[in-house]
Amino acid sequence: MKNIMIKEYVKFGLTMVLLYSFFDVIGIGCPIKFLTGVPCAGCGMTRAWICLLHLDIKGAFYYHPLFFLPIIYFFIFLFKDKVPHKIFNCAIVIGIVLFTTVYIFRILNPGAVVNINIKSGFIYKFYKLL
């Protein structure tokens, strides 16, 4: 059973990497921002990881201060059976609160990484065509 869960998590992770790579290649980038013109809570995450791969930790934090959390949560989910249920739930709530807090802060203080432009979203453009 555990091997099946690990395989499913790895498949999911690889699927997400391939999907977002495909979006990047065709010029969409973030599908949420492409559709709405509003950045998602993970906006800047890819650029943060690229900075980290270039050993630019300051740049990684600039693009997304929580860039390290997906890896931590990957391992939390991977070893979910070994983590007490209360700690697992607490970790999930902490992650949601952290991402929500950072997201709200970034939306209220737009800059180079996060900016809202509803008129650039596909939905708005499609609506204007009608």
C-alpha contacts under 8 A as a table, 3 or more apart, distances in Angstrom:
res1	aa1	res2	aa2	distance
1	M	4	I	5.21
1	M	5	M	6.48
2	K	5	M	5.07
2	K	6	I	6.27
3	N	6	I	5.10
3	N	7	K	6.11
4	I	7	K	5.11
4	I	8	E	6.15
5	M	8	E	5.04
5	M	9	Y	6.23
5	M	78	L	7.72
6	I	9	Y	5.17
6	I	10	V	6.16
6	I	78	L	6.23
7	K	10	V	5.11
7	K	11	K	6.02
8	E	11	K	5.03
8	E	12	F	6.03
9	Y	12	F	5.03
9	Y	13	G	6.08
9	Y	78	L	7.22
10	V	13	G	5.06
10	V	14	L	6.09
11	K	14	L	5.19
11	K	15	T	5.97
12	F	15	T	5.05
12	F	16	M	6.20
13	G	16	M	5.21
13	G	17	V	6.29
14	L	17	V	5.07
14	L	18	L	6.10
15	T	18	L	5.13
15	T	19	L	5.94
16	M	19	L	5.02
16	M	20	Y	6.04
17	V	20	Y	5.36
17	V	21	S	5.97
18	L	21	S	5.00
18	L	22	F	6.04
19	L	22	F	5.08
19	L	23	F	6.24
20	Y	23	F	4.90
20	Y	24	D	6.07
20	Y	29	G	6.98
20	Y	30	C	7.47
21	S	24	D	5.01
21	S	25	V	6.16
22	F	25	V	5.10
22	F	26	I	6.32
23	F	26	I	5.38
23	F	27	G	6.17
23	F	28	I	4.98
23	F	29	G	5.17
23	F	30	C	7.19
23	F	31	P	7.43
24	D	27	G	5.11
24	D	28	I	5.66
24	D	29	G	4.47
24	D	30	C	7.79
25	V	28	I	7.65
25	V	29	G	7.94
26	I	29	G	7.96
28	I	31	P	6.31
28	I	34	F	5.99
29	G	33	K	7.95
29	G	34	F	7.22
30	C	33	K	5.40
30	C	34	F	6.06
30	C	39	P	7.72
30	C	40	C	7.77
30	C	43	C	7.58
31	P	34	F	4.87
31	P	35	L	6.07
32	I	35	L	5.24
32	I	36	T	5.98
32	I	37	G	7.46
32	I	38	V	7.00
32	I	39	P	6.61
32	I	40	C	6.22
33	K	36	T	5.22
33	K	37	G	4.58
33	K	38	V	4.89
33	K	39	P	4.76
33	K	40	C	6.59
33	K	121	G	6.70
34	F	37	G	5.85
34	F	120	S	7.66
34	F	121	G	5.35
34	F	122	F	6.08
35	L	121	G	4.88
35	L	122	F	4.60
35	L	123	I	5.52
36	T	118	I	5.94
36	T	120	S	7.67
36	T	121	G	4.41
36	T	122	F	6.37
36	T	123	I	5.99
36	T	124	Y	7.17
37	G	116	I	6.00
37	G	117	N	4.90
37	G	118	I	4.19
37	G	119	K	6.60
37	G	120	S	5.38
37	G	121	G	4.03
37	G	122	F	7.56
38	V	115	N	7.24
38	V	116	I	4.93
38	V	117	N	6.36
38	V	118	I	6.26
38	V	121	G	7.67
39	P	42	G	7.91
39	P	43	C	5.81
39	P	114	V	6.39
39	P	115	N	6.94
39	P	116	I	6.68
40	C	43	C	5.31
40	C	103	Y	7.82
41	A	99	F	6.44
41	A	100	T	7.15
41	A	102	V	7.76
41	A	103	Y	5.16
42	G	45	M	5.49
42	G	64	H	7.49
42	G	99	F	7.95
43	C	46	T	7.79
43	C	63	Y	7.95
43	C	64	H	7.25
43	C	113	V	7.42
43	C	114	V	6.85
44	G	47	R	5.23
44	G	48	A	6.00
44	G	63	Y	4.79
44	G	64	H	5.35
44	G	113	V	6.30
44	G	114	V	7.73
45	M	48	A	4.96
45	M	49	W	6.31
45	M	63	Y	6.57
45	M	64	H	5.48
45	M	67	F	5.66
46	T	49	W	5.18
46	T	50	I	6.25
47	R	50	I	5.01
47	R	51	C	6.22
47	R	60	A	7.13
47	R	63	Y	6.24
48	A	51	C	5.11
48	A	52	L	6.24
48	A	59	G	6.60
48	A	60	A	3.83
48	A	61	F	6.62
48	A	62	Y	7.36
48	A	63	Y	5.04
48	A	64	H	5.86
48	A	67	F	6.29
49	W	52	L	4.87
49	W	53	L	6.15
49	W	60	A	6.27
49	W	67	F	6.88
50	I	53	L	5.07
50	I	54	H	6.46
50	I	60	A	7.60
51	C	54	H	5.04
51	C	55	L	6.29
51	C	56	D	4.95
51	C	57	I	6.68
51	C	59	G	5.74
51	C	60	A	5.12
52	L	55	L	4.71
52	L	56	D	5.19
52	L	57	I	5.50
52	L	59	G	7.58
52	L	60	A	5.62
53	L	56	D	7.39
56	D	59	G	5.31
56	D	60	A	6.29
57	I	60	A	4.93
57	I	61	F	6.30
58	K	61	F	5.28
58	K	62	Y	6.18
59	G	62	Y	4.86
59	G	63	Y	6.26
60	A	63	Y	5.39
60	A	64	H	6.29
60	A	65	P	7.16
60	A	67	F	7.11
61	F	64	H	5.15
61	F	65	P	4.27
61	F	66	L	7.29
61	F	67	F	7.13
62	Y	65	P	6.34
63	Y	113	V	6.22
64	H	67	F	5.46
65	P	68	F	8.00
65	P	102	V	7.98
66	L	69	L	5.60
66	L	99	F	7.45
67	F	70	P	6.86
68	F	71	I	5.96
68	F	72	I	6.82
69	L	72	I	5.04
69	L	73	Y	6.06
69	L	95	G	7.78
70	P	73	Y	5.06
70	P	74	F	5.96
71	I	74	F	4.95
71	I	75	F	6.50
72	I	75	F	5.38
72	I	76	I	6.29
73	Y	76	I	4.77
73	Y	77	F	6.07
74	F	77	F	5.28
74	F	78	L	6.00
75	F	78	L	4.72
75	F	79	F	6.03
76	I	79	F	5.39
76	I	80	K	5.66
76	I	83	V	7.47
76	I	88	F	7.47
77	F	80	K	4.81
79	F	82	K	5.50
79	F	83	V	6.64
80	K	83	V	5.23
80	K	84	P	7.94
80	K	88	F	7.23
81	D	84	P	7.61
83	V	87	I	6.67
83	V	88	F	6.12
84	P	87	I	5.38
84	P	88	F	6.15
85	H	88	F	5.03
85	H	89	N	6.17
86	K	89	N	5.19
86	K	90	C	6.03
87	I	90	C	4.94
87	I	91	A	6.01
88	F	91	A	5.14
88	F	92	I	6.35
89	N	92	I	5.10
89	N	93	V	6.28
90	C	93	V	5.13
90	C	94	I	6.09
91	A	94	I	5.07
91	A	95	G	6.15
92	I	95	G	5.14
92	I	96	I	6.25
93	V	96	I	5.10
93	V	97	V	6.09
94	I	97	V	5.11
94	I	98	L	6.04
95	G	98	L	5.12
95	G	99	F	6.11
96	I	99	F	5.31
96	I	100	T	5.95
97	V	100	T	5.12
97	V	101	T	5.95
98	L	101	T	5.18
98	L	102	V	6.15
99	F	102	V	5.21
99	F	103	Y	5.89
100	T	103	Y	5.00
100	T	104	I	6.07
101	T	104	I	5.29
101	T	105	F	6.15
102	V	105	F	5.10
102	V	106	R	6.04
103	Y	106	R	5.15
103	Y	107	I	6.07
104	I	107	I	5.12
104	I	108	L	6.09
105	F	108	L	5.24
105	F	109	N	6.07
106	R	109	N	4.98
106	R	110	P	5.72
106	R	111	G	7.88
106	R	114	V	6.43
107	I	110	P	5.48
107	I	114	V	6.79
107	I	115	N	7.15
107	I	116	I	7.70
110	P	113	V	7.52
110	P	114	V	5.36
110	P	115	N	5.06
110	P	116	I	7.56
111	G	114	V	5.50
111	G	115	N	5.99
112	A	115	N	6.94
117	N	120	S	5.60
117	N	121	G	7.19
118	I	121	G	5.34
118	I	124	Y	6.73
119	K	124	Y	5.73
119	K	125	K	6.73
120	S	124	Y	7.18
120	S	125	K	7.05
121	G	124	Y	5.47
121	G	125	K	6.35
122	F	125	K	5.05
122	F	126	F	5.94
123	I	126	F	5.09
123	I	127	Y	6.05
124	Y	127	Y	5.01
124	Y	128	K	6.18
125	K	128	K	5.12
125	K	129	L	6.40
126	F	129	L	5.13
126	F	130	L	6.68
127	Y	130	L	5.31
